[in-house]
Amino acid sequence: MRTAKPKTSPAPRRFFSAPVLLAILLAAMFWKSFLPGYIHFSNDGPLGQQVAAWSQLPAAFTGCWGDPNGIGGNAGSPAPDFVALVHMALGPVGYAKFLAPIALFILGLGAWTFFRQLKLSPLAAALGGLATAFNSAFFSTACWGVASQQIAVGMTFFALALIVSNTPETPAPVRWIRWALAGLAVGANVMQGADNGAIFSVFIAAFVFFKTLVDENGAVIAKVARGVGRITVIALFAGFLATQTIVSLVGSAIIGVAGTTGATQNAEAKMEHWDWATQWSTPKKETLSFFVPGLFGYRMDTPNNMMAFQDEYKGGQYWGGIGRTPEIDRYFDSGKTDSPPPGMMRFSGGVCYAGVLVSLIAFWAIAQSLRRKNSVFTESQKKLLWFWLGILIVSLFLSWGRFAPFYKLFYMLPYASTMRNPCKFSAVFSWAFVVIFAYGVHGLSRRYLDVAANVSNSFSTQLKSWWARIRGFDRKWTQFSIAAAVVSVLAWLVYAAEKKDFVKYLQTVGFGDEGMASDIAAFSIGQVGWFVLIFALAAGIFILVTAGIFSGRRAQLGGILLGVLVVADLMRADLPWVIHWDYKQKYEVGSLNPIEKFLSDKPYEHRVAYSPPSPFSTPRQYSLFQELYGIEWTQHHFVYYNIQSLDYIQNPRPPADLAAFEGTLAFHGTPETIPLIARRWQLTNTRYFLGPAGFLDVMNQQLDPDQHRFRIVTRFSVVPKPGITQATKLEELTAAPNNDGDYALFEFTGALPRAKLYSTWQVSTNDTATLQMLADKNFDAQQTVLVPATLPTNPADGVTNQNSGAVEFKSYAPKDIVLGANATAPSVLLFNDKYDPLWRALVDGKDAPIFRANYIMRGIYLTPGAHTVEFRFYVPNRPLYITLTAIVVGILLSAALIFLTRKPKLAEK
């Protein structure tokens, strides 16, 4: 007798379907990344930075010396994390092409895994993963250039999956391995997200503690002890893996940073730091943008560089108040009508749109969790939903930052003032929101889709029957949905009727051109119209689902409709963030303009800066090059070609010594302090300048009135790049030599060389006195260098610095610099790059002490004669080895978990 073979389980197909669908959708969104010559836009990690010599892997694991900007600085060391793995595996160009979609895939996969471990329905897990990956809070920031943060959030989901997979029936070895791996996942979150990761880790700890209290039996004391023990294990393993990141983060963002240590952590000093720390807060009214797509616009320059639909997104520039200088907000609040104070009107690199149907289902889930009877959720699920609701409320309040009183409570915690941007908590809000949404889809599935279908002759008959019999919550929710749709239509009409006043408002907040302001207003009103349409569709599908139209055999169709609307809505809102560049054109690969080519020749021998500096301003007719320099050249070309500039791209946490040095040599609002600008350039080896050619006389007469040491090397014009007939974007512009050009490359012959020998020096043991001396116009920096302590010998009598000897570069790498010096007398070798205790000097192969020279530069003492001097920068590698050990432990624990949880094969007859 033949035994019938059991039917093959569909589980494997379901297992792979959601991740494969996610990968296909991401590939469709980022299709242009697959074309040769194109990379994805990145504000925070552009291709130039990936190519730059100072950041190359694997050498960077032992420390990075950031030489492209300022006078150099300790940039810490990257962790051997997933981002580093992608960089090494794909190279700089592949990294720039694919990091964003890879990060979003990891994020969606992590969310899907967590929802599966929660035992939610397959539909809930699939839609939850898709809603997470395409949630604009995550998608936009990944596209902005901080995709590592999305990997970090993905790691939090993997950690949560490991946590919830433990049950009282789980064998002890498996249970503790999962706790340890959850800790390693939290550590990976910190490695990828830095302070963002630290924020998420706190909420994960809260989840572990809450779940232990409400989901397990036993005495309260015992449950508290278990919760604390589990958090301790997770924290230990998280710290184990993230050791290098934590050490690097503390060293670069806290210790030695101006305004973050010592007495500056008292309450009064913290409040003085308040504006800096809370500039990127979310205005309360912009909470609406979580639910209404594009209400406040998208990118700062939408629709520029979009691959398609540029006409449809015309006027899509961000017009909200995130990133606005707080002083400007205080000016608006005062009711003044004159010119606002200087500062930034707005700057945002992301939005937090969650999706209309996602929001509708999430709010339905919250309402269901609050029902005392007949809820779609179990008591355990309801309690966990309350936890996520609490996270939702707390994170929303904190994201408002300076626009609400709540953030001040957090801000007063130790070292909380070292973290900028309260709007970071918007990511936590979105994190909790998609979890609640997934629970909501699960509730819909279990009550309305995965049930037997009611026999009916038609949809209309079934709807009438359903409406006649429903009572209570379902009837009220349906009425609420219909009423909300009507109210949204009315709100849209009122909003549209106020367009004229809206345009006037926009003209007061930085959009002075009436045409541009009108386009922005029209776009915003149009986006509300999209919301009305999508909400009507969402409410309609939701009502059909709750009416049982898609139950039974139609459940798959209902799930598809829900998924299509969720994905289509989110992808439409994500389109403005998908920007690609022709990197060969952008970076002038193989065709670099002569001006930058000149500066890229031995760039370690000089620095370059923009002129005119503050307090002078660039005349409007010359602002085009100022934008080209500030965006395309400093942020992209200079780092790509290793050109060193005194101008910082961003430096929100300057070291205390750098802040004191820069502050002393800054213009202080009086005519006699204008020459300090040139003194700063002199001491920092800033030899070349770029700016309007007509500024030469001002530079000589006001910045260097006694010696007139500024001259023009060559003049140039700003022209379209080869092959571009009409430039419409900055990246389509370049520089061409022109004897009558509007702009010039200037040289300051008074700048000190990068390396210089001094046979005369002066001891100054007091830092304040040293800074004052450097700022004194009578101090001759060409003849004397200031040292902080007595050297082995005093300067030789009768020796002047005119014949102190010569020094030249033998080789240069950011962390390994070799010089040849020939001192005619006992001398100080001044190297005009920032001092850091992690630098080591070798003179003729033997260790030599490095000391601060001219307050902030590096100096070493040399005896008479020819010497080979080598500077090496090396970050202690013990934290790196600890992290690498943790990675090995994680691999071994994962293998052990797989072995212990493997399912025995069924015996075949």
C-alpha positions in Angstrom: 0.0 0.0 0.0 1.4 3.4 -1.0 1.5 6.0 1.7 0.5 9.6 0.5 3.3 12.1 0.8 2.6 15.0 3.1 2.1 18.3 1.4 5.0 20.6 1.2 4.8 23.4 3.7 4.5 26.9 2.2 6.6 28.3 5.1 9.9 28.5 3.1 8.2 30.5 0.3 6.8 32.9 2.8 10.1 33.1 4.5 11.8 34.5 1.4 9.0 36.4 -0.2 9.1 39.6 1.9 12.9 40.1 1.8 12.9 39.4 -1.9 10.1 41.9 -2.5 11.9 44.5 -0.4 15.1 44.0 -2.4 13.2 44.3 -5.7 11.5 47.5 -4.7 14.7 49.1 -3.4 16.5 48.1 -6.7 13.7 49.8 -8.6 14.0 53.0 -6.5 17.8 53.1 -6.9 18.0 51.7 -10.5 20.3 54.5 -11.6 23.0 53.3 -9.2 23.4 50.3 -11.5 24.5 52.5 -14.4 28.2 53.1 -14.9 29.4 56.5 -13.9 26.5 57.3 -11.5 26.6 57.4 -7.7 24.0 58.3 -5.2 23.9 61.8 -3.6 25.4 62.0 -0.1 25.7 65.2 2.0 27.5 63.7 4.9 29.6 61.1 3.2 30.2 62.1 -0.4 32.5 60.3 -2.8 35.3 62.8 -2.2 35.4 61.9 1.4 35.5 58.2 0.6 38.4 58.7 -1.8 40.4 61.1 0.5 43.7 59.9 1.7 43.0 60.5 5.4 40.0 58.1 5.5 41.3 55.1 3.7 40.6 51.7 5.1 42.0 49.5 6.6 44.7 52.0 7.7 42.0 54.3 9.3 41.2 51.6 11.9 44.3 52.7 13.7 43.3 56.3 13.7 42.4 59.1 11.3 44.1 62.5 11.1 41.7 64.8 9.4 44.0 67.0 7.4 41.6 68.4 4.7 40.1 71.2 6.9 41.4 73.7 9.4 44.8 72.9 10.9 44.1 69.2 11.1 42.6 67.2 13.9 42.1 63.9 15.5 39.2 62.3 13.7 39.1 59.2 15.9 39.0 55.8 14.2 36.2 54.1 12.4 34.9 50.8 13.9 35.2 47.6 11.9 31.5 47.7 11.3 29.2 46.9 8.5 29.7 50.2 6.8 33.5 49.7 6.8 32.9 46.2 5.3 30.8 47.6 2.5 33.5 50.3 1.8 36.3 47.7 1.6 34.2 45.2 -0.4 32.8 47.6 -3.0 35.4 50.4 -3.0 34.6 54.1 -2.8 32.5 54.2 -6.0 30.5 51.1 -5.2 30.0 52.3 -1.7 28.7 55.6 -3.0 26.3 53.7 -5.3 24.8 51.2 -3.0 25.3 52.0 0.7 21.8 53.6 1.0 19.8 50.7 -0.5 21.9 48.2 1.4 21.3 50.0 4.7 17.5 50.2 4.0 17.4 46.5 3.1 19.1 45.7 6.5 16.6 48.0 8.2 13.6 46.4 6.6 15.0 42.9 7.1 15.5 43.6 10.8 12.0 44.9 11.2 10.5 41.9 9.4 12.6 39.5 11.6 11.3 41.2 14.8 7.7 41.0 13.7 8.1 37.4 12.8 9.5 36.6 16.2 6.6 38.5 17.8 4.4 35.8 16.1 2.6 38.4 14.1 0.9 37.3 10.9 3.0 37.0 7.8 1.1 39.9 6.3 1.9 42.1 9.3 5.6 41.1 9.2 5.8 41.8 5.5 4.0 45.1 5.5 5.8 46.1 8.7 9.2 45.5 7.1 8.2 47.5 4.0 6.7 50.3 6.0 9.9 50.5 8.0 12.3 50.5 5.0 10.3 53.1 3.1 9.3 55.3 6.1 10.6 58.7 5.2 12.3 59.3 8.5 14.7 56.4 7.6 14.6 56.6 3.8 15.4 60.3 3.6 18.3 60.3 6.0 19.8 57.2 4.4 19.6 59.1 1.1 21.0 62.2 2.7 24.3 60.4 3.5 23.9 58.9 7.0 22.8 55.4 6.0 24.8 54.0 8.9 22.0 55.2 11.1 19.5 53.0 9.3 21.8 50.0 9.8 21.9 51.0 13.5 18.1 50.9 13.7 18.1 47.6 11.8 20.4 46.3 14.5 17.9 47.4 17.2 15.2 45.3 15.5 17.5 42.3 15.4 18.2 42.8 19.1 14.5 43.0 19.8 13.9 39.8 17.8 16.4 37.9 19.9 14.9 39.3 23.1 11.3 38.3 22.3 12.3 34.9 21.0 13.0 33.8 24.6 10.2 32.2 26.4 9.9 30.4 29.8 10.3 27.2 27.9 13.5 28.2 26.2 16.5 26.1 27.5 18.8 28.1 29.7 21.9 27.9 27.3 19.8 29.1 24.4 18.2 31.8 26.4 21.5 33.3 27.6 23.1 33.0 24.2 20.2 35.1 22.8 20.6 37.7 25.6 24.3 37.9 24.7 23.7 38.2 21.0 21.0 40.8 21.7 23.7 42.8 23.5 26.1 42.4 20.6 23.3 43.7 18.3 22.8 46.7 20.5 26.5 47.2 20.4 26.4 47.1 16.6 23.6 49.7 16.8 26.0 52.0 18.8 28.8 51.4 16.4 26.7 52.4 13.5 24.6 55.1 15.1 27.0 56.7 17.7 24.9 59.0 19.9 21.8 58.0 17.9 22.6 54.4 18.7 23.1 55.3 22.4 19.6 56.8 22.4 18.0 53.7 21.0 19.9 51.5 23.4 18.2 53.2 26.3 14.8 52.4 24.9 15.8 48.8 24.3 16.8 48.5 27.9 13.4 49.9 28.9 11.7 47.4 26.6 13.5 44.5 28.3 12.6 45.7 31.8 9.0 46.4 30.9 8.5 43.0 29.1 10.0 41.2 32.1 7.6 42.9 34.5 4.4 42.5 32.5 5.0 39.2 30.6 6.3 36.9 33.2 5.1 35.3 36.4 6.5 35.6 39.9 7.1 38.1 42.6 7.8 41.7 41.6 11.2 41.7 43.3 12.2 38.5 41.4 11.0 40.1 38.1 12.9 43.3 38.8 16.0 41.3 39.5 15.6 39.3 36.3 15.1 42.5 34.3 18.1 44.2 35.8 20.2 41.0 35.2 19.2 40.8 31.5 19.8 44.5 30.9 23.2 44.1 32.5 24.1 41.2 30.2 23.0 43.1 27.2 24.9 46.2 28.3 28.1 44.3 28.9 28.0 42.6 25.5 27.0 45.9 23.8 29.9 47.7 25.4 32.2 44.7 24.6 31.5 45.1 20.8 31.2 48.9 20.8 34.4 49.5 22.8 36.3 51.2 20.0 33.3 53.4 19.1 32.7 54.5 22.6 36.4 55.4 23.2 36.5 57.3 19.9 33.2 59.1 20.6 34.2 60.2 24.1 37.5 61.4 22.8 36.2 63.3 19.8 32.9 64.6 21.2 33.4 65.1 24.9 36.9 65.1 26.3 38.7 68.3 25.4 35.8 69.7 23.4 34.9 73.3 24.1 31.9 73.7 26.4 31.5 70.0 27.3 33.8 69.3 30.3 34.7 70.4 33.7 33.0 73.5 35.0 31.1 73.9 31.7 28.8 71.0 32.8 27.1 73.1 35.5 23.6 74.3 35.0 24.4 77.9 34.1 27.0 76.8 31.4 24.6 74.3 30.0 22.0 76.9 29.4 24.5 79.1 27.7 25.1 76.0 25.4 21.3 75.6 24.9 21.0 77.3 21.5 23.9 75.3 20.0 22.5 72.0 21.3 18.8 72.6 20.3 19.1 74.4 16.9 17.8 71.3 15.1 14.5 70.9 17.0 11.2 70.0 15.4 8.6 72.8 15.5 5.4 71.5 17.0 3.3 72.4 13.9 5.7 70.3 11.8 4.5 67.2 13.6 1.7 67.3 10.9 4.4 66.3 8.3 4.6 62.9 10.0 1.1 62.2 8.5 0.7 64.6 5.6 3.2 64.0 2.8 5.3 67.0 1.7 3.3 69.5 3.7 6.5 71.4 4.6 8.3 70.4 1.4 11.1 67.8 1.0 14.7 68.6 0.3 16.1 72.1 0.5 16.4 72.2 -3.3 13.5 70.0 -4.5 13.0 69.3 -7.4 16.6 69.8 -8.5 18.4 66.7 -9.7 15.3 64.4 -9.4 15.4 61.6 -12.0 11.8 62.2 -13.0 8.6 64.2 -12.1 10.5 67.5 -11.7 7.4 69.5 -12.9 5.2 67.6 -10.5 7.5 68.5 -7.6 8.1 72.1 -8.5 7.9 74.2 -5.4 8.8 71.2 -3.2 11.6 73.1 -1.3 11.6 72.6 2.4 10.1 75.7 4.0 9.8 74.8 7.7 11.9 75.9 10.6 14.1 72.9 11.4 17.7 74.1 11.7 16.8 77.7 12.1 19.1 79.8 14.2 17.3 80.3 17.5 17.9 84.0 17.5 15.9 84.3 14.3 13.0 82.4 15.9 13.1 84.8 18.9 13.0 87.7 16.4 9.9 86.3 14.8 8.3 85.7 18.2 8.9 89.3 19.2 6.7 90.5 16.3 9.4 92.7 14.8 9.1 93.6 11.1 12.6 94.9 10.3 15.4 92.7 8.9 15.9 89.5 10.9 19.3 88.9 12.6 22.0 86.9 10.6 21.9 83.2 10.8 20.5 80.1 9.1 16.8 80.3 8.2 16.4 76.5 7.9 18.4 73.4 7.1 17.0 69.9 7.0 18.2 66.7 5.4 15.2 64.5 6.1 11.5 64.3 6.8 9.5 61.9 9.0 6.5 61.0 6.9 5.0 57.7 8.1 2.3 57.1 5.4 -1.4 57.7 5.5 -2.6 54.0 5.7 0.2 53.3 8.1 -1.0 56.0 10.3 -4.6 55.0 10.1 -3.9 51.4 11.0 -1.5 52.5 13.8 -4.1 54.7 15.4 -6.6 51.9 15.1 -4.2 49.6 16.9 -3.8 52.1 19.7 -7.5 52.5 20.0 -8.0 48.7 20.0 -5.3 48.3 22.8 -7.3 50.7 25.0 -10.5 48.6 24.7 -11.4 46.8 27.9 -13.4 44.1 26.1 -13.4 42.5 22.7 -10.1 43.9 21.6 -8.4 42.2 18.7 -5.3 41.9 20.9 -4.4 39.6 23.7 -3.7 41.1 27.1 0.0 40.6 26.6 -0.1 42.3 23.3 -2.1 45.2 24.7 0.5 45.8 27.4 3.3 45.8 24.9 1.4 48.2 22.7 1.1 50.5 25.7 4.8 50.4 26.0 5.3 51.4 22.4 2.7 54.1 22.8 4.6 55.5 25.7 7.8 55.5 23.6 5.8 57.3 20.9 4.7 60.1 23.3 8.1 60.5 25.0 10.1 60.6 21.8 7.6 63.1 20.2 7.8 65.5 23.1 11.6 65.3 23.2 11.8 65.8 19.4 10.2 69.2 19.9 13.4 70.3 21.7 13.4 74.1 22.3 9.9 74.5 21.1 8.5 72.7 24.2 9.5 72.4 27.9 10.1 68.6 27.9 13.6 68.5 26.4 15.0 70.7 29.2 14.5 67.9 31.6 16.6 65.6 29.4 19.1 68.3 28.8 20.0 68.6 32.4 21.2 65.0 32.6 25.0 64.6 32.8 26.6 65.2 29.4 23.2 65.3 27.6 24.2 68.8 26.5 27.0 67.3 24.4 24.4 65.8 22.1 23.0 68.1 19.4 19.7 68.0 17.5 16.6 67.0 19.5 14.9 66.1 16.2 17.0 62.9 16.4 14.1 61.6 18.6 11.9 61.7 15.5 13.6 58.5 14.4 12.6 56.9 17.7 9.1 58.1 17.1 9.1 56.5 13.7 10.6 53.3 15.1 7.8 52.9 17.6 5.2 53.9 15.1 6.0 51.1 12.6 5.9 48.6 15.4 2.4 49.7 16.4 1.4 49.6 12.7 2.6 46.0 12.4 0.5 45.1 15.4 -2.4 46.8 13.7 -2.0 44.8 10.5 -1.8 41.7 12.7 -5.1 42.6 14.4 -6.8 43.2 11.0 -5.5 39.9 9.7 -6.6 37.8 12.6 -10.1 39.4 13.0 -11.1 40.3 9.4 -8.9 38.5 6.9 -7.9 35.1 8.2 -11.5 34.1 9.0 -14.1 32.2 7.1 -15.9 34.3 4.5 -19.6 35.2 4.8 -21.5 33.9 1.8 -22.9 36.9 -0.1 -24.2 37.6 -3.6 -22.4 40.9 -4.0 -20.1 43.4 -2.3 -23.0 45.8 -1.8 -25.2 43.2 -0.2 -22.4 42.2 2.1 -21.7 45.9 3.0 -25.3 46.5 3.8 -25.5 43.4 6.0 -22.3 44.3 7.8 -23.5 47.9 8.5 -26.8 46.7 9.8 -25.3 44.3 12.3 -22.1 46.1 13.6 -22.3 48.0 16.9 -19.9 49.6 19.3 -16.2 50.1 18.4 -16.4 49.1 14.7 -19.3 51.3 14.0 -17.8 54.3 15.8 -14.4 53.8 14.1 -16.1 53.7 10.7 -18.0 56.9 11.5 -14.8 58.5 12.7 -13.0 57.6 9.5 -15.7 59.0 7.3 -15.8 62.2 9.4 -12.0 62.5 9.3 -12.1 62.3 5.5 -14.8 65.1 5.4 -12.8 67.2 7.8 -9.6 66.8 5.8 -11.4 68.0 2.6 -12.7 71.1 4.5 -9.2 71.7 5.9 -7.7 71.5 2.4 -10.2 74.0 1.1 -9.5 76.4 3.9 -5.7 76.0 3.4 -6.1 76.7 -0.3 -8.2 79.8 0.4 -5.4 81.2 2.5 -2.8 81.0 -0.3 -2.3 84.7 -0.6 -1.4 85.1 3.1 0.7 82.0 2.9 2.8 83.5 0.1 3.3 86.7 2.2 4.5 84.6 5.1 6.9 82.7 2.9 8.4 86.0 1.7 9.2 86.9 5.3 11.0 83.6 6.1 13.6 83.5 3.3 11.6 83.2 0.1 11.6 86.8 -1.0 10.9 86.1 -4.6 7.1 86.1 -5.0 7.1 83.6 -7.9 9.1 81.1 -5.8 6.9 81.7 -2.7 3.8 81.1 -4.9 5.2 77.9 -6.2 6.0 76.6 -2.7 2.5 77.5 -1.5 0.9 75.8 -4.4 2.9 72.7 -3.9 2.1 72.5 -0.2 -1.6 72.9 -0.9 -1.3 70.3 -3.6 0.3 67.9 -1.1 -2.6 68.3 1.2 -4.8 67.4 -1.7 -2.7 64.2 -2.2 -3.3 63.5 1.5 -7.1 63.8 1.1 -7.0 61.4 -1.9 -4.8 58.9 -0.2 -6.8 59.1 3.1 -10.0 58.5 1.2 -8.5 55.4 -0.5 -7.0 54.2 2.9 -10.3 54.7 4.7 -12.2 52.9 1.9 -9.9 49.9 1.9 -9.9 49.8 5.7 -13.7 49.8 5.8 -13.9 47.1 3.2 -11.5 45.0 5.2 -13.4 45.4 8.5 -16.6 44.7 6.6 -15.3 41.2 5.8 -15.1 41.8 2.0 -11.6 40.4 1.9 -12.0 37.5 4.3 -11.5 33.9 3.5 -10.4 33.3 -0.1 -10.1 37.0 -0.8 -7.7 37.6 2.1 -4.7 37.5 -0.3 -6.3 40.2 -2.5 -7.0 42.3 0.6 -3.4 42.0 1.7 -2.1 43.0 -1.7 -4.3 46.1 -1.8 -3.1 47.1 1.6 0.5 46.5 0.6 0.2 48.4 -2.7 -1.3 51.5 -1.0 1.3 51.5 1.8 4.2 51.1 -0.6 2.9 53.4 -3.4 2.2 56.2 -0.8 5.6 56.0 0.8 7.6 55.6 -2.4 5.8 58.6 -3.9 6.9 60.6 -0.9 10.5 59.2 -1.0 11.1 60.1 -4.7 12.6 63.5 -4.1 15.4 62.0 -1.9 16.7 59.7 -4.7 19.3 61.8 -6.3 22.2 60.6 -8.5 25.3 62.3 -9.8 27.5 61.8 -12.8 30.6 61.6 -10.6 33.1 62.0 -13.4 31.5 65.2 -14.4 30.9 66.4 -10.8 34.5 65.7 -9.7 36.1 66.6 -13.0 37.8 63.3 -13.2 40.6 63.5 -15.7 39.7 67.1 -16.5 40.3 69.1 -13.3 40.3 72.8 -13.9 43.7 74.6 -13.8 43.0 76.5 -10.6 42.3 73.5 -8.4 45.0 71.5 -10.3 47.5 74.2 -9.2 46.3 73.8 -5.6 46.4 70.0 -5.7 50.2 70.1 -6.4 51.9 69.2 -3.1 48.8 70.4 -1.2 50.4 69.5 2.1 52.8 72.5 1.7 50.0 75.1 2.0 46.4 75.8 2.9 43.7 77.6 0.9 40.8 79.7 2.1 38.0 81.8 0.7 38.3 85.6 0.6 36.7 88.0 1.6 36.4 86.7 5.1 34.1 88.0 7.8 33.4 90.9 8.5 33.6 91.6 4.8 30.9 90.3 2.6 30.9 89.1 -1.0 29.0 91.5 -3.3 25.9 89.9 -4.7 27.3 89.9 -8.3 30.1 87.6 -7.2 28.0 85.3 -5.0 28.0 82.6 -7.7 31.6 81.6 -7.1 31.1 81.8 -3.3 28.4 79.1 -3.6 30.6 77.1 -6.0 33.5 77.3 -3.6 31.5 76.6 -0.5 29.6 73.6 -1.9 31.3 72.0 -4.8 34.9 72.8 -4.1 35.3 72.6 -0.3 32.8 69.7 0.2 33.7 67.6 -2.8 36.7 68.6 -5.0 39.1 69.5 -2.2 38.7 66.3 -0.3 38.7 64.2 -3.5 42.0 65.8 -4.6 43.4 66.1 -1.0 43.5 69.9 -1.2 43.9 71.3 2.3 41.7 74.2 3.3 41.5 76.4 6.4 37.7 76.6 5.9 35.7 74.0 7.8 32.8 72.2 6.1 31.4 71.7 9.6 33.0 71.8 13.0 30.2 71.7 15.6 32.5 70.4 18.4 35.8 72.2 18.2 38.5 71.2 20.7 38.9 73.7 23.5 42.4 74.7 22.4 41.3 75.3 18.8 38.3 77.4 20.0 40.7 79.5 22.2 43.2 79.9 19.3 40.5 80.8 16.7 38.7 83.1 19.2 41.9 85.1 20.0 42.7 85.6 16.3 39.2 86.5 15.2 37.8 89.9 14.2 36.2 91.4 17.4 34.2 94.2 15.8 36.8 97.0 16.0 39.1 98.3 13.2 42.3 97.5 15.1 41.4 93.8 15.2 40.9 93.4 11.4 44.7 92.6 10.9 44.2 89.6 13.2 42.5 87.9 10.2 45.9 88.0 8.4 47.8 86.9 11.5 45.6 83.8 11.7 46.3 83.1 8.1 50.0 83.6 8.7 50.2 81.2 11.6 48.1 78.5 9.9 50.2 78.3 6.7 47.2 79.6 4.7 49.0 80.8 1.6 46.4 80.8 -1.1 42.9 82.4 -1.4 40.1 82.4 -3.8 37.6 85.2 -4.4 36.6 88.3 -6.3 39.7 89.8 -8.0 38.7 93.3 -7.0 39.3 92.5 -3.3 43.1 92.7 -3.6 43.3 96.3 -2.5 41.1 95.7 0.5 43.3 92.7 1.5 46.5 94.7 1.3 45.2 97.9 2.8 43.1 96.5 5.7 44.3 93.0 6.4 48.0 93.7 5.9 48.4 97.5 6.0 52.1 97.6 6.8 53.6 95.1 4.4 51.0 94.5 1.6 51.9 90.9 1.1 48.9 89.8 -1.0 49.2 89.4 -4.7 47.3 87.8 -7.6 48.7 84.6 -9.0 46.1 84.3 -11.8 42.6 85.5 -12.6 39.8 83.3 -13.8 36.2 83.1 -14.8 33.4 80.8 -13.8 32.2 78.9 -16.9 30.1 75.9 -17.8 32.0 72.6 -17.8 33.0 71.1 -21.2 29.9 69.7 -22.9 27.5 71.9 -20.9 26.0 74.7 -23.0 23.7 76.2 -20.4 24.6 75.4 -16.7 21.6 75.1 -14.4 23.4 73.5 -11.4 26.6 74.3 -9.5 28.1 71.0 -10.4 28.0 72.0 -14.1 30.3 75.0 -13.4 34.1 75.2 -13.4 36.9 77.7 -13.5 38.9 78.8 -16.5 41.9 81.1 -16.5 41.1 84.6 -17.9 43.3 87.6 -17.6 40.1 89.8 -17.2 38.2 87.3 -15.1 36.1 88.4 -12.2 37.8 86.1 -9.7 41.4 85.5 -8.7 43.7 83.0 -7.0 45.6 85.2 -4.4 48.9 84.4 -2.7 49.8 85.6 0.8 53.6 85.7 0.8 53.6 86.4 4.6 52.2 82.9 5.4 54.5 80.7 7.4 55.6 77.5 5.6 54.2 74.2 6.8 57.6 73.3 8.3 60.1 75.9 9.4 63.3 76.0 11.5 63.8 78.6 14.2 67.1 79.3 15.8 65.4 81.9 18.1 62.6 81.0 20.4 60.8 82.4 23.4 59.5 80.5 26.4 55.9 81.3 27.4 54.5 79.0 30.0 51.1 80.7 30.3 48.6 79.8 27.6 46.7 83.1 27.9 49.9 85.1 27.6 50.9 83.0 24.6 47.7 83.7 22.8 48.0 87.4 23.6 51.5 87.5 22.3 50.5 85.7 19.1 47.8 88.4 18.5 50.2 91.3 19.2 51.1 93.1 16.0 54.6 93.6 17.3 55.3 89.9 17.5 57.3 88.7 14.4 56.1 85.1 13.7 58.7 84.8 11.0 61.6 85.4 13.4 60.4 83.8 16.7 58.5 80.8 17.8 56.8 80.4 21.2 57.5 77.3 23.2 55.8 76.2 26.5 58.9 75.2 28.4 62.7 75.5 28.6 64.5 73.5 25.9 67.8 71.6 26.3 69.7 74.7 25.3 69.0 78.4 25.0 69.1 80.1 21.6 72.7 80.7 20.5 73.9 84.2 21.0 74.1 86.3 17.9 72.2 83.8 15.8 69.2 85.2 13.9 66.4 83.2 12.2 67.6 84.4 8.8 70.2 81.6 8.6 68.5 78.9 10.8 68.6 76.2 8.1 66.3 74.5 5.7 63.6 71.9 5.9 61.9 70.0 3.1 59.3 67.2 2.7 60.6 63.8 1.8 57.2 62.1 1.9 53.7 62.9 3.1 50.8 60.9 4.2 48.2 62.1 6.7 49.5 59.9 9.5 53.1 59.6 8.4 55.1 62.7 7.5 58.9 62.5 6.8 61.0 65.7 6.6 64.6 66.4 5.9 66.0 69.2 8.1 69.4 70.8 8.1 69.8 73.0 11.2 72.7 75.4 11.3 72.3 76.0 15.1 70.2 74.5 17.9 66.7 74.9 16.5 63.0 74.4 16.9 61.3 72.7 14.1 57.8 74.2 13.9 55.3 72.1 12.0 52.2 74.1 11.4 49.6 71.4 12.0 47.6 70.9 15.2 49.3 69.4 18.2 47.8 66.2 19.5 49.4 63.9 22.2 48.9 60.9 19.9 51.5 62.2 17.5 55.0 60.6 17.9 58.2 62.1 16.5 61.3 60.3 15.4 64.6 62.2 14.8 67.1 60.0 13.0 65.1 57.0 14.0 65.0 57.9 17.7 62.0 59.1 19.8 61.9 62.9 20.3 59.4 64.7 22.4 56.8 66.8 20.7 55.7 70.0 22.4 53.1 72.7 21.7 54.6 75.5 19.6 52.8 78.8 19.0 50.2 77.5 21.5 48.6 74.9 19.2 51.1 73.7 16.6 53.7 70.9 16.8 57.3 71.5 17.6 60.4 69.5 18.3 63.9 70.4 19.3 66.8 69.7 16.9 70.5 69.9 17.4 72.7 71.4 14.7 73.2 69.2 11.6 71.2 67.2 9.1 68.3 65.2 10.4 65.5 63.0 9.2 62.4 63.8 11.1 59.3 61.6 11.0 55.9 62.3 12.5 53.6 59.3 13.1 50.0 59.4 14.3 48.6 56.3 15.9 45.6 55.8 18.0 46.0 53.1 20.8 44.7 49.8 19.3 43.5 48.1 22.4 39.9 49.2 21.9 40.1 47.9 18.3 41.3 44.5 19.4 38.5 44.3 22.0 35.9 45.0 19.3 37.5 42.5 17.0 37.4 39.9 19.8 33.7 40.7 20.3 33.0 40.1 16.6 34.7 36.6 16.9 32.7 35.9 20.0 29.5 36.9 18.2 30.3 34.5 15.3 30.9 31.7 17.8 27.7 32.4 19.7 25.7 32.5 16.5 27.1 29.2 15.5 26.3 27.8 18.9 22.7 29.1 18.7 22.2 27.6 15.3 23.5 24.2 16.6 21.4 24.3 19.7 18.1 25.3 18.0 18.4 23.2 14.9 15.4 21.1 14.1 16.0 17.3 13.8 15.2 15.9 10.4 12.0 13.9 10.1 12.7 10.2 9.6 11.5 9.0 6.2 9.9 5.7 5.8 
